[in-house]
Amino acid sequence: MCEKYYTEPLEASEPMRQLYADSIDNAVAILQKAAEKRREARITPESMAARREEMREEFARMLGIDLCCAVFGRDIPEAETEVISDDGHETISRVKLKICEGVYFTGLLLVPKQRDARAPLALMSHGGGGSPQLCCDLIGVNNYGGVVRMLLERGVVIFAPQLLLWAYIPAEENPNIPSYKTPYDRTKTENLLRQCGTSIAGFEVYEFTRALDWLMTLDFIDPERIGMLGLSYGGFYTLHTMAYETRIRCGWSAGVFNDRTRYCRRDMSWTDAAGRFLDPEIAGLCAPRPLWIDVGRTDPVFDSASAEALFPRVREFYAAAGAAEQIRCNLWDGGHRFSTDDGALEFFLRGMGCE
């Protein structure tokens, strides 16, 4: 029986699909090269030194932080605090900050007993699958290296907020990442926020600034000695918050700095970021303030070689700002964690003004 119309087996058109898939990959590579040239021409160490505040505003627009400020405002948030521990070492409180009706930023506030009357403050940002309880050593084992305890022992007040990054059931089996029961969809949230003109990173950076607005009203906080640190996603938030928020005097970012065109997660990428701000330029916005960047040679999450290749550009931004001694790009013999045996802690404390 003769077929009236032409038909063909499914596999006959595979070469055309493969050609198109390869073409898209090639187009991306061409566009990336063009974006790289545009970024390196527009944002040189010299131009950033001369126009850092202008570039900071552009960075805020890229993430949508400016929109969050316009919609939610910058009034000091109302705060509810509940003391959950008051022992001989520190007072620990749960904090709820009211951004607006129905919108809250939550976290833990740890205030050491032995501290100055006006004490330094560190914003501590947990990583993916984490929580304030985990990074502050309140529950189970973790890979944060006990840095919160070290800072508390040096008289530093800690504020550790909850970000939209906890692991919920079912979670991958990892003794360092406990599972929580509250579900969420970070990717869907990111997409919805982008439709509105912002991003999850932009909104959470904005929340950090609102938390800082409240924290600076506390009579035991020294507003001139504020730092921020974080691991993994926490390191990401440290870089991005410090780049925007100039009240942060010093930063310690661990386990995240890298080539963002290689590690282009949805919530770490924005329109034309490759033509404007990737990790080296964002670190450059932190200058001339002290910044320590940890990259572990054996980090299983991010390849250290691609991070190391970007270190010279970061150093150039700091050198152009007259602050060559204020940047530490630390490639160390460790994994996905803070380095704690090579001077990072002392550098961070000095950077906050804790001599």
C-alpha positions as CSV (number, residue, x, y, z in Angstrom):
1,M,0.0,0.0,0.0
2,C,1.4,3.4,-1.0
3,E,1.5,6.2,1.6
4,K,-0.1,9.4,0.3
5,Y,2.1,11.7,2.4
6,Y,5.8,11.5,3.2
7,T,6.8,10.1,6.6
8,E,10.1,9.3,8.1
9,P,11.6,7.6,11.1
10,L,12.2,9.7,14.2
11,E,15.9,9.3,14.1
12,A,16.1,10.8,10.5
13,S,15.9,14.3,11.9
14,E,18.3,13.9,14.7
15,P,21.3,15.4,12.9
16,M,19.2,18.6,12.4
17,R,18.4,18.8,16.1
18,Q,22.0,18.1,17.0
19,L,23.1,20.9,14.6
20,Y,20.7,23.3,16.3
21,A,21.7,22.4,19.8
22,D,25.4,22.9,18.8
23,S,24.5,26.2,17.2
24,I,22.9,27.5,20.4
25,D,26.0,26.5,22.4
26,N,28.2,28.2,19.8
27,A,26.0,31.3,20.0
28,V,26.2,31.4,23.8
29,A,30.0,31.2,23.5
30,I,30.1,34.1,21.0
31,L,27.8,36.2,23.2
32,Q,29.8,35.4,26.3
33,K,33.0,36.6,24.6
34,A,31.3,39.8,23.5
35,A,30.0,40.3,27.1
36,E,33.4,39.7,28.5
37,K,34.9,42.3,26.2
38,R,32.2,44.8,27.1
39,R,32.6,44.2,30.9
40,E,36.3,44.5,30.8
41,A,36.1,47.7,28.7
42,R,33.4,49.3,30.8
43,I,34.6,48.2,34.3
44,T,38.3,48.7,34.6
45,P,40.1,49.1,37.9
46,E,40.6,52.8,37.1
47,S,36.9,53.4,36.1
48,M,35.7,51.6,39.2
49,A,38.0,53.6,41.5
50,A,36.6,56.8,39.9
51,R,32.9,55.8,39.7
52,R,32.4,53.2,42.4
53,E,29.1,54.7,43.8
54,E,27.7,55.0,40.3
55,M,28.5,51.4,39.6
56,R,27.1,50.3,43.0
57,E,23.8,51.8,42.0
58,E,23.9,50.0,38.7
59,F,24.7,46.7,40.6
60,A,21.6,47.4,42.8
61,R,19.4,47.8,39.7
62,M,20.8,44.6,38.2
63,L,19.7,42.6,41.3
64,G,16.5,44.6,41.8
65,I,17.5,45.9,45.2
66,D,16.4,49.4,44.2
67,L,12.9,48.1,43.5
68,C,12.7,46.5,46.9
69,C,13.6,49.8,48.5
70,A,11.0,51.6,46.5
71,V,8.2,49.1,47.2
72,F,8.9,48.1,50.8
73,G,10.7,51.3,52.0
74,R,13.5,51.8,54.4
75,D,11.8,52.4,57.7
76,I,13.4,50.7,60.7
77,P,11.6,47.3,61.0
78,E,9.5,46.5,64.0
79,A,11.2,43.7,66.0
80,E,10.0,40.9,68.2
81,T,12.6,39.1,70.2
82,E,12.4,36.0,72.3
83,V,15.2,34.9,74.6
84,I,15.8,31.1,74.1
85,S,19.0,30.8,76.1
86,D,20.7,33.0,78.7
87,D,23.7,31.1,80.2
88,G,27.1,32.2,81.4
89,H,28.4,32.7,77.9
90,E,25.8,34.5,75.8
91,T,22.2,35.4,75.4
92,I,20.5,33.9,72.4
93,S,17.3,35.4,71.1
94,R,14.9,34.5,68.2
95,V,14.3,37.7,66.2
96,K,11.3,38.5,63.9
97,L,11.8,41.7,61.9
98,K,8.6,43.1,60.3
99,I,9.5,44.4,56.8
100,C,5.9,45.2,56.2
101,E,2.5,43.6,56.9
102,G,2.9,39.9,56.4
103,V,6.6,40.1,55.4
104,Y,9.2,39.1,58.1
105,F,12.9,38.5,58.2
106,T,13.9,36.1,61.0
107,G,17.0,35.0,62.6
108,L,19.1,34.5,65.8
109,L,20.8,37.2,67.8
110,L,23.7,36.0,69.9
111,V,25.1,38.5,72.4
112,P,28.2,37.5,74.4
113,K,28.4,38.2,78.1
114,Q,32.0,39.3,77.8
115,R,32.0,42.2,75.3
116,D,32.6,45.9,75.1
117,A,29.7,48.2,76.1
118,R,29.5,49.1,72.4
119,A,30.4,45.8,70.8
120,P,31.3,44.8,67.2
121,L,28.6,43.1,65.1
122,A,29.0,40.3,62.6
123,L,26.3,39.3,60.1
124,M,26.6,35.5,59.7
125,S,25.1,34.0,56.6
126,H,24.5,30.3,56.4
127,G,24.9,28.3,53.2
128,G,22.6,26.0,51.1
129,G,20.7,23.5,53.1
130,G,21.4,25.6,56.3
131,S,19.9,27.6,59.0
132,P,20.9,30.0,61.7
133,Q,20.7,27.2,64.2
134,L,23.1,25.1,62.1
135,C,25.8,27.7,61.4
136,C,25.7,28.9,65.1
137,D,26.3,25.3,66.4
138,L,22.9,25.0,68.1
139,I,22.1,21.7,66.3
140,G,24.2,18.8,65.2
141,V,27.5,18.7,63.2
142,N,28.3,21.1,60.4
143,N,31.1,22.4,58.2
144,Y,31.2,26.0,59.5
145,G,34.3,25.4,61.5
146,G,33.0,26.9,64.7
147,V,33.6,30.5,63.5
148,V,30.6,31.8,65.3
149,R,31.9,30.4,68.6
150,M,35.3,32.0,67.9
151,L,33.8,35.4,67.3
152,L,31.6,35.2,70.3
153,E,34.7,34.4,72.4
154,R,36.2,37.6,71.1
155,G,33.2,39.7,72.2
156,V,31.5,40.0,68.8
157,V,27.7,40.1,68.6
158,I,26.3,37.7,65.9
159,F,23.1,38.1,63.9
160,A,22.4,35.0,61.8
161,P,19.2,35.2,59.7
162,Q,17.3,32.5,58.0
163,L,17.5,32.6,54.2
164,L,15.4,30.7,51.7
165,L,17.9,27.9,51.5
166,W,17.1,25.2,54.1
167,A,16.9,21.6,53.2
168,Y,13.5,20.1,53.4
169,I,12.3,16.4,53.3
170,P,13.2,14.7,51.1
171,A,16.8,16.0,51.3
172,E,20.0,14.3,50.1
173,E,21.7,12.2,52.7
174,N,24.3,14.3,54.3
175,P,25.1,14.3,58.1
176,N,26.0,18.0,57.9
177,I,22.7,19.1,56.3
178,P,19.7,18.2,58.4
179,S,16.2,18.2,56.8
180,Y,13.4,20.6,57.8
181,K,9.7,20.1,57.3
182,T,8.8,23.4,55.7
183,P,8.7,23.1,51.9
184,Y,9.5,25.9,49.4
185,D,10.5,26.3,45.8
186,R,13.4,28.7,45.4
187,T,13.5,28.5,41.6
188,K,9.8,29.3,41.3
189,T,10.2,32.1,43.8
190,E,13.1,33.4,41.7
191,N,11.0,33.3,38.6
192,L,8.1,35.1,40.2
193,L,10.4,37.8,41.6
194,R,12.0,38.3,38.2
195,Q,8.6,38.9,36.7
196,C,8.2,41.7,39.3
197,G,11.5,43.2,38.4
198,T,13.7,41.9,41.2
199,S,15.3,38.6,42.3
200,I,15.6,36.4,45.4
201,A,19.2,37.6,45.9
202,G,18.1,41.2,45.5
203,F,15.3,40.8,48.0
204,E,17.4,39.0,50.6
205,V,20.3,41.5,50.2
206,Y,17.6,44.2,50.8
207,E,16.5,42.2,53.9
208,F,20.1,42.2,55.3
209,T,20.1,46.0,55.0
210,R,16.8,46.3,56.8
211,A,18.1,44.0,59.6
212,L,21.2,46.3,59.8
213,D,18.9,49.3,60.1
214,W,17.4,47.7,63.2
215,L,20.6,46.3,64.7
216,M,22.2,49.7,64.6
217,T,19.5,51.0,66.9
218,L,20.7,48.6,69.7
219,D,22.6,50.5,72.3
220,F,25.2,47.7,72.7
221,I,26.2,47.7,69.0
222,D,29.1,49.8,67.7
223,P,27.9,51.0,64.3
224,E,31.6,51.6,63.3
225,R,32.5,47.9,63.8
226,I,30.3,45.8,61.5
227,G,31.4,42.9,59.4
228,M,29.8,40.1,57.4
229,L,30.9,36.5,56.8
230,G,29.4,33.4,55.2
231,L,30.1,30.0,53.7
232,S,28.9,28.8,50.2
233,Y,25.6,30.6,49.5
234,G,26.5,32.5,52.7
235,G,29.8,33.6,51.0
236,F,27.7,34.6,48.0
237,Y,25.5,36.8,50.1
238,T,28.5,38.2,51.9
239,L,30.0,39.4,48.6
240,H,26.8,40.8,47.3
241,T,25.6,42.4,50.5
242,M,29.0,44.0,51.2
243,A,29.1,45.3,47.6
244,Y,25.9,47.1,48.1
245,E,25.9,47.9,51.8
246,T,28.7,50.3,52.7
247,R,28.1,50.1,56.4
248,I,29.7,46.7,56.4
249,R,33.3,47.4,57.2
250,C,34.9,44.0,56.5
251,G,33.9,40.8,54.8
252,W,34.9,37.1,54.9
253,S,33.5,35.1,51.9
254,A,34.2,31.4,51.9
255,G,33.5,28.6,49.4
256,V,31.8,30.4,46.5
257,F,34.0,32.9,44.6
258,N,34.4,31.6,41.1
259,D,33.7,32.0,37.4
260,R,30.0,32.7,37.3
261,T,29.7,31.8,33.6
262,R,30.8,28.3,34.5
263,Y,28.7,28.1,37.7
264,C,25.6,30.0,36.3
265,R,22.9,29.0,38.8
266,R,19.5,30.6,38.1
267,D,19.6,32.5,41.4
268,M,23.2,33.7,40.8
269,S,22.6,35.1,37.3
270,W,20.9,38.3,36.0
271,T,20.4,39.9,32.7
272,D,23.7,41.1,31.2
273,A,25.6,40.2,34.3
274,A,28.4,38.9,32.1
275,G,28.6,42.3,30.5
276,R,28.6,44.2,33.8
277,F,29.2,42.4,37.1
278,L,30.6,39.0,37.8
279,D,32.4,37.8,40.9
280,P,35.6,39.9,40.4
281,E,33.7,43.1,39.8
282,I,31.4,42.5,42.7
283,A,34.4,41.9,44.9
284,G,35.8,45.2,43.5
285,L,32.7,47.1,44.7
286,C,33.7,46.0,48.2
287,A,37.0,48.0,48.0
288,P,38.7,49.7,49.7
289,R,37.2,47.8,52.7
290,P,39.0,44.7,53.9
291,L,37.8,41.4,52.2
292,W,39.1,37.9,52.7
293,I,38.1,35.3,50.0
294,D,38.5,31.6,50.9
295,V,38.8,29.1,48.0
296,G,39.6,25.5,48.9
297,R,41.8,23.5,46.6
298,T,39.8,20.3,47.4
299,D,36.4,22.0,47.4
300,P,34.0,19.5,45.8
301,V,31.4,22.1,44.8
302,F,33.5,24.7,42.9
303,D,36.7,24.1,41.0
304,S,39.5,26.1,42.6
305,A,41.4,26.6,39.4
306,S,38.8,28.7,37.8
307,A,38.6,30.8,40.9
308,E,42.3,31.3,41.1
309,A,42.4,32.6,37.5
310,L,40.2,35.5,38.6
311,F,42.3,36.5,41.6
312,P,44.5,39.0,39.7
313,R,41.5,41.0,38.5
314,V,40.2,41.4,42.1
315,R,43.7,42.5,43.3
316,E,43.8,45.1,40.5
317,F,40.5,46.6,41.7
318,Y,41.9,46.9,45.2
319,A,45.2,48.3,44.0
320,A,43.4,51.0,42.0
321,A,41.5,51.9,45.2
322,G,44.8,52.3,47.0
323,A,43.9,49.3,49.2
324,A,46.2,46.5,47.9
325,E,46.8,45.3,51.5
326,Q,43.0,45.0,52.2
327,I,42.3,42.1,49.9
328,R,43.2,38.4,50.6
329,C,42.5,35.9,47.9
330,N,43.3,32.8,49.9
331,L,43.7,29.5,48.0
332,W,44.1,27.0,50.8
333,D,44.5,23.3,51.2
334,G,40.9,22.6,52.3
335,G,37.4,21.9,51.1
336,H,34.0,23.6,51.2
337,R,34.5,25.5,54.5
338,F,36.1,28.5,56.2
339,S,39.8,28.4,56.6
340,T,40.6,29.0,60.2
341,D,44.3,28.4,60.6
342,D,45.9,31.0,58.3
343,G,45.0,34.3,59.7
344,A,41.5,34.8,58.3
345,L,39.9,35.3,61.7
346,E,42.4,37.9,62.8
347,F,42.2,39.7,59.4
348,F,38.4,39.8,59.8
349,L,38.6,41.1,63.3
350,R,41.1,43.8,62.4
351,G,39.0,44.8,59.5
352,M,36.1,45.4,61.8
353,G,38.3,47.6,64.0
354,C,38.8,45.0,66.7
355,E,42.5,45.4,67.6
